[in-house]
Amino acid sequence: MKIPASRINPFLRQPDPKVAAVLLFGPDQGLVRERAEALVLTVVDDLADPFRVAVFTGADIKADPPCLADEAAQLSLTGGRRVIWVHEATDGISPTFESFLDNGGHDNLVIVEAGTLGPQSSLRKLFEKSSHGASIGCYEDDAKGLEAVIRETLGRHGLSPTAEARDYLVENLGSDRRVTRSELEKLALYALSGTANSDGGNGENRLVGLDDAMACIGDSAAMSLDSVAYCTASGDSRGLDRAFERALMEGTSPVGILRAVGRHLQRIHMALGLVDGGATFEKAMAGLRPPIIFKFKSEFQTQMKRWRMSRLSGALELVTEAEIDCKTTGFPAQAGCHRALIRIAQAARAR
C-alpha cells in the first residue's frame, strides 16, 4: 500500500499491524533515515539493540536471499518483536521481497531504506501493490513543512525564531532533513550559550534573531546551494563549478541541487512578473516571500535585469528535464545535473 502524505505521521507513530515491511525511499536521505528510526522505535527502545535489531544492506540480501525470511522468522532471545533493517536497497532485491510479501504473516518488522525510486521501480511498485507492504516517499520539505520543522526543533529548547530569522532559515535549509535538524540543533545551542543576540530570556518566549541564524547557518550545506543557484543564474561558470563540487561534497543530491536552482529561477520569474505589472525592480524584489536576504539583494536585482521571461521558461524546462533524467535508473545523475546547469549559465550570459 502507498501511504499518502496526510497519513505518514500517524503511521510512523503506530504502523498498521498487517504490514510486514515498510519501504522508505526518496531524494531526502536524511528524512528517509529519520522516518526509519521512528519506525524502529515503535518496536524497540534502543536503535542499536543487537538482539532485536538486525542490520543488512541491499547487497547482503541480494547475495543471500533466504536470509531475509530467516531473520524475519527468528525470535528474540530477550523477548519482544525484532526489526530487520535494510539499507541501500535497489530494484535488484525485488524478487526476494516479492516472495517475502506474498507469504505475509510475519511478526517482526522489516524496514527498507532506498534512494530515489521512480514510478516504474519494481521495488516501489511491489510495496505499493502489496497488502503486507507499505511505501513511503521522502521528499524535500516545502516552505510550510520546513517552518513546522523549525518551530518544533527550536521549540524543544524553549526558543522561537523571529519572522526574519524564520524566513532566512526557510531559505537556507530544507535540502536534507538530517542536515536541517543538525543545523537547527547547532543554532539552539548557540542561542542558549549566552553569546547569541537572542531577545528575551524567559525560556519559552526567548527569540532567535536573524543575526543568530546567519551566524550559525552561514556555513551550512544550504549556503552551498545558494552559491550554486546564484552562480548559475549569473552565468558564472567558474563559480558554478566550485559551488557544485562543494554541494556534492556536503552530501547534497543532484536532484536537490536542481530543485534549489529551479526555486531560484522561479523567484526571478515571479519578480519579473511583478515588474511587468508596473512595479519597480526594488518593489518587485521586496514583494517576494520569503524575502531576499540583504547580502544577495544587489546580485538578485542584477539577475532580474539580465533575464527575460522566455529564456527563464526555457531554463526551468531544462531543470525539469534534468531532474527526470536524474531519477532514471542508470543515468549519470551528477554529470547530467552539471550539464544542465552549465547550459542555464550560458543562457544567462546570452545577449
Contacts in CASP RR format, 6 or more apart in sequence:
PFRMAT RR
TARGET T0000
AUTHOR 0000-0000-0000
METHOD contacts of the structure
MODEL  1
MKIPASRINPFLRQPDPKVAAVLLFGPDQGLVRERAEALVLTVVDDLADP
FRVAVFTGADIKADPPCLADEAAQLSLTGGRRVIWVHEATDGISPTFESF
LDNGGHDNLVIVEAGTLGPQSSLRKLFEKSSHGASIGCYEDDAKGLEAVI
RETLGRHGLSPTAEARDYLVENLGSDRRVTRSELEKLALYALSGTANSDG
GNGENRLVGLDDAMACIGDSAAMSLDSVAYCTASGDSRGLDRAFERALME
GTSPVGILRAVGRHLQRIHMALGLVDGGATFEKAMAGLRPPIIFKFKSEF
QTQMKRWRMSRLSGALELVTEAEIDCKTTGFPAQAGCHRALIRIAQAARA
R
1 19 0 8 1.000
1 127 0 8 1.000
1 128 0 8 1.000
1 130 0 8 1.000
1 131 0 8 1.000
1 133 0 8 1.000
1 134 0 8 1.000
1 135 0 8 1.000
2 128 0 8 1.000
2 134 0 8 1.000
2 135 0 8 1.000
3 11 0 8 1.000
3 134 0 8 1.000
3 135 0 8 1.000
3 136 0 8 1.000
3 137 0 8 1.000
8 35 0 8 1.000
8 136 0 8 1.000
11 134 0 8 1.000
11 136 0 8 1.000
12 35 0 8 1.000
12 38 0 8 1.000
12 39 0 8 1.000
12 42 0 8 1.000
13 38 0 8 1.000
13 42 0 8 1.000
14 42 0 8 1.000
15 22 0 8 1.000
15 39 0 8 1.000
15 42 0 8 1.000
15 109 0 8 1.000
15 134 0 8 1.000
16 134 0 8 1.000
18 131 0 8 1.000
18 132 0 8 1.000
19 109 0 8 1.000
19 132 0 8 1.000
19 133 0 8 1.000
19 134 0 8 1.000
20 72 0 8 1.000
20 100 0 8 1.000
20 101 0 8 1.000
20 104 0 8 1.000
20 105 0 8 1.000
20 106 0 8 1.000
20 109 0 8 1.000
20 110 0 8 1.000
20 132 0 8 1.000
20 133 0 8 1.000
21 97 0 8 1.000
21 100 0 8 1.000
21 101 0 8 1.000
21 106 0 8 1.000
21 109 0 8 1.000
21 110 0 8 1.000
21 111 0 8 1.000
21 112 0 8 1.000
21 127 0 8 1.000
21 132 0 8 1.000
21 133 0 8 1.000
21 134 0 8 1.000
22 39 0 8 1.000
22 109 0 8 1.000
22 110 0 8 1.000
22 111 0 8 1.000
22 112 0 8 1.000
22 127 0 8 1.000
22 133 0 8 1.000
22 134 0 8 1.000
22 135 0 8 1.000
22 136 0 8 1.000
23 89 0 8 1.000
23 112 0 8 1.000
23 114 0 8 1.000
23 123 0 8 1.000
23 124 0 8 1.000
23 127 0 8 1.000
23 133 0 8 1.000
23 134 0 8 1.000
23 135 0 8 1.000
23 136 0 8 1.000
24 32 0 8 1.000
24 35 0 8 1.000
24 36 0 8 1.000
24 39 0 8 1.000
24 111 0 8 1.000
24 112 0 8 1.000
24 113 0 8 1.000
24 114 0 8 1.000
24 136 0 8 1.000
24 137 0 8 1.000
24 138 0 8 1.000
25 32 0 8 1.000
25 89 0 8 1.000
25 113 0 8 1.000
25 114 0 8 1.000
25 115 0 8 1.000
25 116 0 8 1.000
25 117 0 8 1.000
25 121 0 8 1.000
25 123 0 8 1.000
25 124 0 8 1.000
25 135 0 8 1.000
25 136 0 8 1.000
25 137 0 8 1.000
25 138 0 8 1.000
26 32 0 8 1.000
26 114 0 8 1.000
26 115 0 8 1.000
26 116 0 8 1.000
26 117 0 8 1.000
26 137 0 8 1.000
26 138 0 8 1.000
26 139 0 8 1.000
27 115 0 8 1.000
27 116 0 8 1.000
27 138 0 8 1.000
27 139 0 8 1.000
27 140 0 8 1.000
27 253 0 8 1.000
27 255 0 8 1.000
27 256 0 8 1.000
28 138 0 8 1.000
28 139 0 8 1.000
28 140 0 8 1.000
28 141 0 8 1.000
28 175 0 8 1.000
28 176 0 8 1.000
28 177 0 8 1.000
29 115 0 8 1.000
29 138 0 8 1.000
29 176 0 8 1.000
29 178 0 8 1.000
29 253 0 8 1.000
30 138 0 8 1.000
30 176 0 8 1.000
30 177 0 8 1.000
30 178 0 8 1.000
30 179 0 8 1.000
31 138 0 8 1.000
31 139 0 8 1.000
31 140 0 8 1.000
31 141 0 8 1.000
31 176 0 8 1.000
31 177 0 8 1.000
31 178 0 8 1.000
32 113 0 8 1.000
32 114 0 8 1.000
32 115 0 8 1.000
32 138 0 8 1.000
33 113 0 8 1.000
33 178 0 8 1.000
34 177 0 8 1.000
34 178 0 8 1.000
34 181 0 8 1.000
35 136 0 8 1.000
35 138 0 8 1.000
36 85 0 8 1.000
36 111 0 8 1.000
36 113 0 8 1.000
37 47 0 8 1.000
39 83 0 8 1.000
39 109 0 8 1.000
39 111 0 8 1.000
40 47 0 8 1.000
40 53 0 8 1.000
40 83 0 8 1.000
40 85 0 8 1.000
40 111 0 8 1.000
41 47 0 8 1.000
42 109 0 8 1.000
43 52 0 8 1.000
43 81 0 8 1.000
43 82 0 8 1.000
43 83 0 8 1.000
43 109 0 8 1.000
44 52 0 8 1.000
44 53 0 8 1.000
44 81 0 8 1.000
44 82 0 8 1.000
44 83 0 8 1.000
46 52 0 8 1.000
46 53 0 8 1.000
47 53 0 8 1.000
51 76 0 8 1.000
51 77 0 8 1.000
51 78 0 8 1.000
51 82 0 8 1.000
52 76 0 8 1.000
52 78 0 8 1.000
52 79 0 8 1.000
52 80 0 8 1.000
52 81 0 8 1.000
52 82 0 8 1.000
52 83 0 8 1.000
53 82 0 8 1.000
53 83 0 8 1.000
53 85 0 8 1.000
54 71 0 8 1.000
54 82 0 8 1.000
54 83 0 8 1.000
54 84 0 8 1.000
54 85 0 8 1.000
55 85 0 8 1.000
55 86 0 8 1.000
55 87 0 8 1.000
56 67 0 8 1.000
56 68 0 8 1.000
56 71 0 8 1.000
56 84 0 8 1.000
56 85 0 8 1.000
56 86 0 8 1.000
56 87 0 8 1.000
57 86 0 8 1.000
57 87 0 8 1.000
57 88 0 8 1.000
58 86 0 8 1.000
58 87 0 8 1.000
58 88 0 8 1.000
58 89 0 8 1.000
58 90 0 8 1.000
58 93 0 8 1.000
59 88 0 8 1.000
60 67 0 8 1.000
61 67 0 8 1.000
61 68 0 8 1.000
61 86 0 8 1.000
61 89 0 8 1.000
61 93 0 8 1.000
61 96 0 8 1.000
62 92 0 8 1.000
62 93 0 8 1.000
62 96 0 8 1.000
65 93 0 8 1.000
65 95 0 8 1.000
65 96 0 8 1.000
65 99 0 8 1.000
68 84 0 8 1.000
68 86 0 8 1.000
68 96 0 8 1.000
68 97 0 8 1.000
68 100 0 8 1.000
68 110 0 8 1.000
69 99 0 8 1.000
69 100 0 8 1.000
69 103 0 8 1.000
71 82 0 8 1.000
71 84 0 8 1.000
71 108 0 8 1.000
72 84 0 8 1.000
72 100 0 8 1.000
72 106 0 8 1.000
72 108 0 8 1.000
72 110 0 8 1.000
73 106 0 8 1.000
73 108 0 8 1.000
74 82 0 8 1.000
74 108 0 8 1.000
75 82 0 8 1.000
76 82 0 8 1.000
81 107 0 8 1.000
81 108 0 8 1.000
81 109 0 8 1.000
82 108 0 8 1.000
82 109 0 8 1.000
83 108 0 8 1.000
83 109 0 8 1.000
83 110 0 8 1.000
83 111 0 8 1.000
84 108 0 8 1.000
84 109 0 8 1.000
84 110 0 8 1.000
84 111 0 8 1.000
85 111 0 8 1.000
85 113 0 8 1.000
86 93 0 8 1.000
86 110 0 8 1.000
86 111 0 8 1.000
86 112 0 8 1.000
86 113 0 8 1.000
87 113 0 8 1.000
88 113 0 8 1.000
88 114 0 8 1.000
89 112 0 8 1.000
89 113 0 8 1.000
89 114 0 8 1.000
89 115 0 8 1.000
89 123 0 8 1.000
90 114 0 8 1.000
90 123 0 8 1.000
91 117 0 8 1.000
91 121 0 8 1.000
91 122 0 8 1.000
91 123 0 8 1.000
91 329 0 8 1.000
92 122 0 8 1.000
92 123 0 8 1.000
93 123 0 8 1.000
94 122 0 8 1.000
94 123 0 8 1.000
94 126 0 8 1.000
97 112 0 8 1.000
97 123 0 8 1.000
97 126 0 8 1.000
97 127 0 8 1.000
98 126 0 8 1.000
100 106 0 8 1.000
100 110 0 8 1.000
101 126 0 8 1.000
101 127 0 8 1.000
101 130 0 8 1.000
101 132 0 8 1.000
101 133 0 8 1.000
104 132 0 8 1.000
105 132 0 8 1.000
106 132 0 8 1.000
112 123 0 8 1.000
112 127 0 8 1.000
114 123 0 8 1.000
114 124 0 8 1.000
116 253 0 8 1.000
116 255 0 8 1.000
116 326 0 8 1.000
116 327 0 8 1.000
117 123 0 8 1.000
117 124 0 8 1.000
118 124 0 8 1.000
118 327 0 8 1.000
118 329 0 8 1.000
119 125 0 8 1.000
121 329 0 8 1.000
124 135 0 8 1.000
127 133 0 8 1.000
127 134 0 8 1.000
127 135 0 8 1.000
128 135 0 8 1.000
138 177 0 8 1.000
140 174 0 8 1.000
140 175 0 8 1.000
140 176 0 8 1.000
140 256 0 8 1.000
140 259 0 8 1.000
141 149 0 8 1.000
141 174 0 8 1.000
141 177 0 8 1.000
141 180 0 8 1.000
143 170 0 8 1.000
143 290 0 8 1.000
146 169 0 8 1.000
146 170 0 8 1.000
146 173 0 8 1.000
146 174 0 8 1.000
146 180 0 8 1.000
147 166 0 8 1.000
147 170 0 8 1.000
149 177 0 8 1.000
149 180 0 8 1.000
149 181 0 8 1.000
149 184 0 8 1.000
150 161 0 8 1.000
150 166 0 8 1.000
150 169 0 8 1.000
150 170 0 8 1.000
150 173 0 8 1.000
150 184 0 8 1.000
151 160 0 8 1.000
151 161 0 8 1.000
153 181 0 8 1.000
153 184 0 8 1.000
153 185 0 8 1.000
153 188 0 8 1.000
154 160 0 8 1.000
154 161 0 8 1.000
154 184 0 8 1.000
154 187 0 8 1.000
154 188 0 8 1.000
154 191 0 8 1.000
154 208 0 8 1.000
156 188 0 8 1.000
157 188 0 8 1.000
157 191 0 8 1.000
157 192 0 8 1.000
158 203 0 8 1.000
158 204 0 8 1.000
158 206 0 8 1.000
159 188 0 8 1.000
159 191 0 8 1.000
159 192 0 8 1.000
159 198 0 8 1.000
159 203 0 8 1.000
159 206 0 8 1.000
159 207 0 8 1.000
159 208 0 8 1.000
160 205 0 8 1.000
160 206 0 8 1.000
160 207 0 8 1.000
160 208 0 8 1.000
161 169 0 8 1.000
161 207 0 8 1.000
161 208 0 8 1.000
161 209 0 8 1.000
161 213 0 8 1.000
162 199 0 8 1.000
162 207 0 8 1.000
162 208 0 8 1.000
162 209 0 8 1.000
162 210 0 8 1.000
164 209 0 8 1.000
164 210 0 8 1.000
165 207 0 8 1.000
165 208 0 8 1.000
165 209 0 8 1.000
165 210 0 8 1.000
165 212 0 8 1.000
165 213 0 8 1.000
166 290 0 8 1.000
167 289 0 8 1.000
167 290 0 8 1.000
167 291 0 8 1.000
168 210 0 8 1.000
168 213 0 8 1.000
168 214 0 8 1.000
168 217 0 8 1.000
168 290 0 8 1.000
168 293 0 8 1.000
169 184 0 8 1.000
169 187 0 8 1.000
169 213 0 8 1.000
169 217 0 8 1.000
170 290 0 8 1.000
171 222 0 8 1.000
171 226 0 8 1.000
171 290 0 8 1.000
171 293 0 8 1.000
172 217 0 8 1.000
172 218 0 8 1.000
172 220 0 8 1.000
172 222 0 8 1.000
172 223 0 8 1.000
172 226 0 8 1.000
173 179 0 8 1.000
173 180 0 8 1.000
173 183 0 8 1.000
173 184 0 8 1.000
173 217 0 8 1.000
173 220 0 8 1.000
173 222 0 8 1.000
174 180 0 8 1.000
174 222 0 8 1.000
175 221 0 8 1.000
175 222 0 8 1.000
175 225 0 8 1.000
175 252 0 8 1.000
175 253 0 8 1.000
175 256 0 8 1.000
175 259 0 8 1.000
175 260 0 8 1.000
176 221 0 8 1.000
176 251 0 8 1.000
176 252 0 8 1.000
179 220 0 8 1.000
179 221 0 8 1.000
179 222 0 8 1.000
179 250 0 8 1.000
183 216 0 8 1.000
183 217 0 8 1.000
183 220 0 8 1.000
183 222 0 8 1.000
186 216 0 8 1.000
187 208 0 8 1.000
187 212 0 8 1.000
187 213 0 8 1.000
187 216 0 8 1.000
187 217 0 8 1.000
188 208 0 8 1.000
190 196 0 8 1.000
190 212 0 8 1.000
190 215 0 8 1.000
190 216 0 8 1.000
191 198 0 8 1.000
191 206 0 8 1.000
191 208 0 8 1.000
191 212 0 8 1.000
196 208 0 8 1.000
196 212 0 8 1.000
196 215 0 8 1.000
197 209 0 8 1.000
197 211 0 8 1.000
197 212 0 8 1.000
198 206 0 8 1.000
198 207 0 8 1.000
198 208 0 8 1.000
198 209 0 8 1.000
198 212 0 8 1.000
199 206 0 8 1.000
199 207 0 8 1.000
199 209 0 8 1.000
200 206 0 8 1.000
200 207 0 8 1.000
217 223 0 8 1.000
221 247 0 8 1.000
221 250 0 8 1.000
221 251 0 8 1.000
221 252 0 8 1.000
224 243 0 8 1.000
224 246 0 8 1.000
224 247 0 8 1.000
224 250 0 8 1.000
224 252 0 8 1.000
225 247 0 8 1.000
225 252 0 8 1.000
225 256 0 8 1.000
225 257 0 8 1.000
225 260 0 8 1.000
226 260 0 8 1.000
226 296 0 8 1.000
227 239 0 8 1.000
227 242 0 8 1.000
227 243 0 8 1.000
227 246 0 8 1.000
227 247 0 8 1.000
228 240 0 8 1.000
228 243 0 8 1.000
228 244 0 8 1.000
228 247 0 8 1.000
228 257 0 8 1.000
228 260 0 8 1.000
228 261 0 8 1.000
228 341 0 8 1.000
229 260 0 8 1.000
229 261 0 8 1.000
229 262 0 8 1.000
229 263 0 8 1.000
229 264 0 8 1.000
230 236 0 8 1.000
230 264 0 8 1.000
230 296 0 8 1.000
230 299 0 8 1.000
230 300 0 8 1.000
230 303 0 8 1.000
231 237 0 8 1.000
231 239 0 8 1.000
231 240 0 8 1.000
231 243 0 8 1.000
231 345 0 8 1.000
232 240 0 8 1.000
232 261 0 8 1.000
232 264 0 8 1.000
232 341 0 8 1.000
232 344 0 8 1.000
232 345 0 8 1.000
232 348 0 8 1.000
233 261 0 8 1.000
233 264 0 8 1.000
233 265 0 8 1.000
233 268 0 8 1.000
233 303 0 8 1.000
233 306 0 8 1.000
233 307 0 8 1.000
233 344 0 8 1.000
233 348 0 8 1.000
234 299 0 8 1.000
234 302 0 8 1.000
234 303 0 8 1.000
234 306 0 8 1.000
234 345 0 8 1.000
234 348 0 8 1.000
235 344 0 8 1.000
235 345 0 8 1.000
235 346 0 8 1.000
235 348 0 8 1.000
235 349 0 8 1.000
236 345 0 8 1.000
237 342 0 8 1.000
237 345 0 8 1.000
237 346 0 8 1.000
240 341 0 8 1.000
240 342 0 8 1.000
240 345 0 8 1.000
244 257 0 8 1.000
244 337 0 8 1.000
244 338 0 8 1.000
244 341 0 8 1.000
247 257 0 8 1.000
248 254 0 8 1.000
248 257 0 8 1.000
248 334 0 8 1.000
253 333 0 8 1.000
254 326 0 8 1.000
254 333 0 8 1.000
254 334 0 8 1.000
254 336 0 8 1.000
254 337 0 8 1.000
255 323 0 8 1.000
255 326 0 8 1.000
255 327 0 8 1.000
255 333 0 8 1.000
255 337 0 8 1.000
257 337 0 8 1.000
257 341 0 8 1.000
258 319 0 8 1.000
258 322 0 8 1.000
258 323 0 8 1.000
258 326 0 8 1.000
258 337 0 8 1.000
258 340 0 8 1.000
258 341 0 8 1.000
259 319 0 8 1.000
259 323 0 8 1.000
261 319 0 8 1.000
261 341 0 8 1.000
261 344 0 8 1.000
262 316 0 8 1.000
262 319 0 8 1.000
265 312 0 8 1.000
265 315 0 8 1.000
265 316 0 8 1.000
265 319 0 8 1.000
265 344 0 8 1.000
266 316 0 8 1.000
267 288 0 8 1.000
267 292 0 8 1.000
267 300 0 8 1.000
268 300 0 8 1.000
268 303 0 8 1.000
268 304 0 8 1.000
268 307 0 8 1.000
268 312 0 8 1.000
269 309 0 8 1.000
269 312 0 8 1.000
269 313 0 8 1.000
269 316 0 8 1.000
270 288 0 8 1.000
271 281 0 8 1.000
271 284 0 8 1.000
271 285 0 8 1.000
271 287 0 8 1.000
271 288 0 8 1.000
271 300 0 8 1.000
271 304 0 8 1.000
272 284 0 8 1.000
272 304 0 8 1.000
272 307 0 8 1.000
272 308 0 8 1.000
272 309 0 8 1.000
272 312 0 8 1.000
273 284 0 8 1.000
273 309 0 8 1.000
274 283 0 8 1.000
274 284 0 8 1.000
274 287 0 8 1.000
275 281 0 8 1.000
275 284 0 8 1.000
275 304 0 8 1.000
276 309 0 8 1.000
281 301 0 8 1.000
281 304 0 8 1.000
281 305 0 8 1.000
282 301 0 8 1.000
284 304 0 8 1.000
285 292 0 8 1.000
285 297 0 8 1.000
285 300 0 8 1.000
285 301 0 8 1.000
285 304 0 8 1.000
292 300 0 8 1.000
303 348 0 8 1.000
306 348 0 8 1.000
307 348 0 8 1.000
311 347 0 8 1.000
311 350 0 8 1.000
314 347 0 8 1.000
315 344 0 8 1.000
315 347 0 8 1.000
318 340 0 8 1.000
318 343 0 8 1.000
318 344 0 8 1.000
319 340 0 8 1.000
319 344 0 8 1.000
321 340 0 8 1.000
322 336 0 8 1.000
322 337 0 8 1.000
322 339 0 8 1.000
322 340 0 8 1.000
325 331 0 8 1.000
325 333 0 8 1.000
325 336 0 8 1.000
326 333 0 8 1.000
326 336 0 8 1.000
326 337 0 8 1.000
END
